[in-house]
């Protein structure tokens, strides 16, 4: 159910917080339906062009730009065409306005020099927002409530399609801007926020046709945005991250973008991706993401992306850490899910292997670790293929694979198999209503009854107890499934153990057999011992009649289930 008032309340709360922090918050309004000649001070005198507001905001701190429903195409104050929207946020006053034409063309070479990842340790506080650009407001479409912000009702589009005549498959793009949005921030330890925009239609013979994020100090956070239909010859058609500080993409939908490196996203410095969906992106290397920096990706989904190397993710330099993410129907010659030539960690991921010859994970002279992952193979093509001589090899720990026949092609490199299981994952509904694995959107990949993945992750071992509160579906992680004995390592006390894989099972998931307490699909005396141990510990699962007592009546119900056995 839509709750438009929630967005209005959040807007008011953010405004109050910023105003309370020090200098009063200045709000600048943009609406393409406003009368000509506005100064941006109210909705009824709003700027019609976003660049006018961006130029006015440069000397203000803190400042918020509110953008109404509409389509905005880069142009100057006099209405003459420009080749991009330019944001230049400087803490503490005006600096020299950046001239895009005077900036060096970024990424003439596909491999920039890598900066030390030690900068990871000094991230700015993303809650200290001093410059925000926020879309999806009603504006003059609702004169009685122009500050209503509801992305389900109102869409603020930043478009590079000057003539509004783009055709499918990137045709008819000759008139398009080479970059839709370019963002530079020098905000100390504070953050520039951009939220609720659709960024589309950039076409470049260089990089970053959609959005270029370059934080020098502070951070840039791109939240709840759709980035689509951008085309570039080099890096990150949808978005490219560079600069000396952190850029974050949060709950963005990145789809139908195309470039040589990272169709959806190019990472050249440090990027954090959280809760995003990458779909139908194309890249020569990295259909969805290509990185030569530091990539931290969590709770995201990668599907239907394609490339030559790394159907979803291509990692050439730096470091990649992928947590709680889902991969299906990505296609590549080398590495349907991931291609990596650097140290890569995959933690609590679910990979549904495609029925084609390519390995899901391709490692080029580099070690990797898969911890708490589910791999579901549809045929005997390799799951991991390792090239070159790698001293540390592959670590496959506390993970679950349905069939390991021919799964690891390591070319004499070592495999460290630690407490992993060969068993079916028992997804709740792996084929969906249409009965087809491949049409994944209607499938339910949460662990189902009898799954060995439930409450089995090594949570503290992975260091992810506090990294993410939700899974890809939006469910809270580390839910205690009370019908299951915790076999993993808990995040906190009282015990709350994450499930293996990217999705968390419902708390009330039943056992495959009611009396099979040790989940071996056999009902015998070992289940009696397991039940009595849980009863003595007064766990929620052992309170079979849910009366908040652990007594003989629970034993009676267990004996009833024990007599039934496993079907």
N, C-alpha and C positions, 0 to 999 in steps of 0.2 A: 504494500500500500504506500502511495506517495505521501510524504509529509512535508509540503512546501515550507511550512512555518519553521521547521527545523533549520533550513538553510538561512532563513532570516535571523533566527536566534543565534546561529553560529557567527553570522556576519556581525551582529551586534556585540557578541562576546569578544570577537577579535578586535573590533574597533575600540571597545572599552579597555582591553588589555594593553593595546598599543598606546592609547592615550595616557593610561596610568603609568606607563614605563618612564615617562619623562616629557619630552616636548609633545605638544598636541598633534594628533594625527590629522594630516591633510588628506581629504578625499577628492579625487578628480574623476569626473564622470564623462563617459564616452557612449554615444548612441547615434547610429547612422540615420535614425529617424528625426534627430533634433533639428531645429531651424539653423540656417547658416549663421556664422558669426559668433557662436557661443564661446564662452571663456572656460568651460569645464567646471564651474563652481556649483552647479545644480544639475539635476536631470533635465530640467527645462531649458538650461543654457549649456548643455553638454557639448563637448567637442564632437564633431562628426568623424574626425579622423584620429585613429589611435596614436599615430606618430606625434601629433600635436600634444597629446597628453603625456607621452613618454618624454618629450623634450621639456615640458613644464615640470615634470616630476624630478628631473635631475638635481635640482637645487633644494629639494625638500627632504626632510628626514624627521620623523617617519612619514611615509606617504602610501596611500592605497589608490589604485586606479580601478574603477568599476566599469565594466564593459557590458553593454546591453546585448540582447539577441540581435544578430545580424551578421553580415559578411563584410569583412574588412580587408582591403587590398592596400599594400604599401603605396603611400603617396606623400608628398611634402605639404608644407603649410599652405602653399598656393595651389594645391591640387595636382601639381605635376607628378608624374610617376617616379617612384623610387624602387630600388631593387630589393629592399627588405625593410622590415620593422627593426629598429635598432634601439636596444636598451643599454644604457650606460649608467650604472648605479654606483655612486661614489659616496662613502660615508663622510658626513660632516661638511657637505657643500659641493659647489660646482668644480669640476675639473675641466680639462680640455675635451670637448666633444670628439668622440672617435669618428673618424671618417672611414667608412667601410672601404672606399676606393684606395685609401692610403695604407690599408693593412696588407701585410704579405699574404699571398695566396696560401691557404693552409694545406699542408700535406702534399707538397709536390712529390715527396718520396713516400711510399707506402709504409715505411718503417721508421718512425721517429726515434730519437734517443730516449731511452727509458729513464725516468727519474726514480730515485730511491723510494721504496714503499714505506720508509719510516714516517712519511707524512701521514700515513694511516692513523698514527697514534695521537694526532692532535686535531681531531675533527671539531668544527664549530658546533655550537648548540643550535639545532634546527628549529627550536621553538622561539628563538629571538628574531622575529620577523620585523624588519624595518622598512621593507620595500615590497609591496605586493601588487600583482596585476591579476584581477579576478574577473572571470567571465560568467555567463549564464544568468545575468540579471534581466528582469522584466523591462526595465527602462520605461519608455513612453508607450510600450504596448499595454502597460497597466498603470495609467496615470495616478490612480489612487494608491498604488503600492509599488512604485518603481524599484524599490530596494529588495523586492522579492527575488531570491536567488534559487532557482530550481533547474538543474541541468536536464531533467526529464521534460521540462516544458520549454526551455529557452536554450538556444545554441548560439554561442559566439564563435564564429569561424574566422580564422586568419588564413587567407588564401593567397597563393602566389599566381593564380590563374587570372591574369589581368583582363582577358577578354571573356572570361567565364564560358569557355568553349572546349574544355578538356574532354577527351574521349577515352574509353576504356583501353587498358594495356599500354598506357603512357603515350598515347597518340595525341597529336595536335598540341604539343607543348612548347612550340617555338616562341610564343609570347610570354611564357611564364617567368616569374622572378627566379633568379638563381638560388635564392635563400629567402624563406618566409620570415624567420625570426632569428635575430642574433642578440645574444644576451651576454654582457660583460658586467661583473660585479667586483667591487673593491670595498667590501663592507666590514672589514675587520673580522670580528668573530660572529657577525650577525648574518641573517639569511634574506635572500630575495625569493619570494614565492610567486609562482605562476600556476593558476588552477582554472579548471573548467573551460578549456578551449579545444577546438578542433583545429589542427595545424595541417594544412594540405596544399598540394599543388606546386611545390617547389621543384625546379628542374635545373640541375647544375652540371657543368663539366668538371667540377671540383668535388667538394665534400659538403655534407650538412645542408641538403636542399630544404629540409623541413625546419629544424631548429638547431642552432649552434650555441652550446652552453660553455662559457669560459669564465669560471670564478677564479680571480686572482687571490683574493682573501675572502673569508666568509664562505658562504655556501649558496647554491641555487637549488631550489626544490621545485620540480615540475610535477604537479599533482592532478589526478583525475582528468587527464587530457587524452584526446584521440589524435594520433599522428598517423596520417594515411596518405597514400597516393603521391609520394615524393620520390624523385628519381635523381640519382647522382652517379657520376662516373668513378668516384674514388671512395671516400669513407662515409658511413653512416647517413644514408639518404634520409631516413626518418629523423634521427638526432645524432649529433656528434658531441662528445664531452672532451674538453681540453682544459688547459689552465693549471694552476698550482694548488687548487683546493678541491673541495668535494662538490659533486653534483648528484642529486637524487631524483630518480623517477619513481613516483608512488602511484600505484593503481592506475596506470596508463594503459590504453589499448593501442598497440602499435601494429599496424596491419597494411599490407599491400604497398610496401616500399621496396625500392630496388637500387642496389649499388654494387661496386666491386668488392668492397669490404664492409660487412655488417649492413645488410639491407635495412634493418630496423634501427640499429644503434651501433655507433662506432665509439670505442672507449680508448682514448689516447692519454688519459691521466688517471683519475679516480672516479668511479661511478658506483653508486648503490642503487640497485633495482629491487623494488619491493612491491609484490602484489600486482605485477603487470601481466598482460597477455600479449604474446607475440604470435601473429598468425599471417600466413600468406605473404611473408617477406622473402625476397630473393637477393642472394649475394654470390659473387664468385667465391669468396671465402667468408663463411658465417652468414647463413641465410637470415637469421634474426639479429645476432650480435657478433661483432668482431672486436677483439680487445688486444692491445699491446700495452695496457696499463694494469690497474688493479680493478677487478670486477667482483663486487659482492652482490650476489643475486639471491633473493629469498621469496618464497611463496608465490612463484610465478609459473605461468603455463606457456609452453612452446609447442605449437602444432601447425602442420601444413606449411612449414618453411622449407626452403630448398637452396642448395649451393653445391659447389664442387667439393669443398672441404668444410666440415662442420655444418650440417643441415640447420641446427639451431644455434650453436655457439662455436666460435673459432677463437682460440686463445694462443697467441704467438709469443708474447713476452709478458713479464710481470707475474701476476698471480690471479687465479680465479677460484672463488669459493661459492659453491652453488648449494643452497639449503632449501629444503622443503618444496622443490619445484617438480613439475610434471612435463614429460616429453612423450609425444605420440605423433606419428605420421609426418615426421620431418625426413627429408630425403637428401642424400649426399653420396658421392662416390667414396669418400673417406670420412666416416663418423656421422651417422644420421643425427645423433644428438649432440655430440661434442667432439671437436678436433682440438688437440692441445699439444703444444711444444714447450710447455712450462708446467710448473707444479700446480696441480688441480685437485681440489677437494669437492666431492659430491656427498652431501649429507642429507638423509631423509628425503631422497628423491624417488620418484616412481617413473620407470621407463617402460613403455609398451613398445616392444621391438617390432619394427616393420618387417613384413615378409619379403625382404630383398637381401642381396648378398653382402651389403655393407655392414660393418660393425657399428654398434650404437656409439661406442667410445673408441676413438682412434688416438693413440698416444705416440707422438713422434719424438723419440729420444728424451722422454720425460716421465717421471713417476706420477702416480695418482693414487688417491684413496677414496674408496666408496664405503661409507659408513651408514648403517640404518637405511639402506636402499632396497627397493623392490624392483626386480627385473623380471618382466613377463615376456618370454620368448615364444614366438609363434612357429618358428622352425629352427633348424640347426645352423643358422648363420652365426658368425662370431658376435659375442656381446662386447668384448674388449679385444682390440688388436693393438699390440705394442711393437713399434719399430725401433731398431737400433739397440744399443747395449745400455741398459738402465740399471744401475746398481741396486736401487731401492725397489724396483719393479712395481707391482700392483698390490695394494692392500684391499681385501674384500672382507669387511668386518661387520658382524651383527646385521647381516643383510639376508635377503630372501630371494632365491631364484627358483623358478619352477622346473628348470631342466638345465644341467650344466654340461651336457654333451656338446663338445666343440665350442663351448662358450668363451674360453680364454685362449687366444692365439698370441702367445707372449714371446715367441722366438727365443727361447732359452732364458728369458728374464724371470726372476722369482715371483711367485704368487704367494702372498701371505693370507691364507684363509683363516679367519679368526671368528669362531662362534657364529658362523653363518649357516643357513639352512637351505636344503633342497626340498621344496614343498610348493604346492599350488598356493597362490596368495589368497584365494577365495574372496575375490572382490564381491561387493554386494550385487552389482549388476554390470558385468563387463561388456555386454553387448547392447544394452538399452532396449527401448521399445521396438526399434526396427531390427533387432537381432544381428546387428553388424558391428564388429569391433572397430572398423575403420571410421565410421561416423561417430566420433568419440563424444560429441557434445551432449548426447543423451545418456552416456554411460556413467555408472557410479563406481568409482575406483576406491571407495572406502573399504577397509577390511571388513569382511562379513563373518557370519557365524563359523567358528572353528578355525579362523585364520591364525597362523603362527605369528603374524605381524602385530597382533593386538598386545599392547602394554609390554612390548619386547625391545624397545630401542634403548641403546646405551646413551641416555640423555646427557648426563654430566660429562661423559667421555667425549661427546661431540662438542661440548661448550656452547650449546644452543638453548639452554633452559630459558634464557631471557631475550634471545635474539628476536623471536617472533611470537606473538600471542595467538595467531590464527593460522590455519592451513589455507590451501588454495581455494577451498570452498567457503572460507570464512568462518570455519568452526574453530573453537578454542583448542589449542594443542595441549597435550598432557592431560587429557580427560581420563579419569580412572574408570575403565570398563569393569563394573563391579561383579560381573559373572566370570572374570578371568583373574588368575593368579598373576601378579606382577613378576615377570621374569627378567625385565630390563632394569636399568639403573634409573632411580627416580630423580625428577627435577627438584623436588622440594619435599618437605615433610608437613603433613602426612603425605604418603607416597602418591605421586602423580607421574606415571611413566608414559612417555610418548609412544605412539605406535611407530613401527617401521614404515617407511614410505612417506609420501607427500600429503596423505589424507588421514584424518583422525576418525576412528570408528565411533559411532554413538555410544554413550555411556551404558545404555541398556541392551547392547548387542548380546543375543543369547548364545550359549554354547551350542555346538553342533549336536551334542547329546547332553541332556540336562545334568546327568550325573558324571560326565567325563571331566572331572576337575583338573586333571593334568593334561588335557587336550591331546591325548594320544589315540583318540577314536576307539579306545577299548575301555569298557567299564569293568574295573576289578578292584582289588583291595587297595591298590595305590591311590585310587580316587577317594576311598574312605579316609585314608591317612591325610590326603591333601585337604579334604573338606574339614576334618576335625581340627587341623592346624589353623585354617581360616576362621573357624568357629571360635577357637580359643583366642584368636587375635581380634575377634569382634569386627571383622571386615564387613563392609556393606554387602558384598556378594553372598556372604554366609548367612545373612539375615533373610532367609528364604521367604518368610511370610511378611516381611517389611513392617514389623511391629516394634522396631528399635530394641529388640531383645534377642539374645543369643542363647537359646534354650532347647529343651526336648522337642518342642513343636517344629523347630527347624530340622532337627535330626529326623523326625517323622517324614517330613517332606523329602529329605535327601534319600531315605530308605525307599520311598515310593519311586523316585526317579531311578534309583539303583536297580530296582526290580524290573523296570522297563528296559534298561540297557540302551545300546545303540541300535538303531534300525539297520 
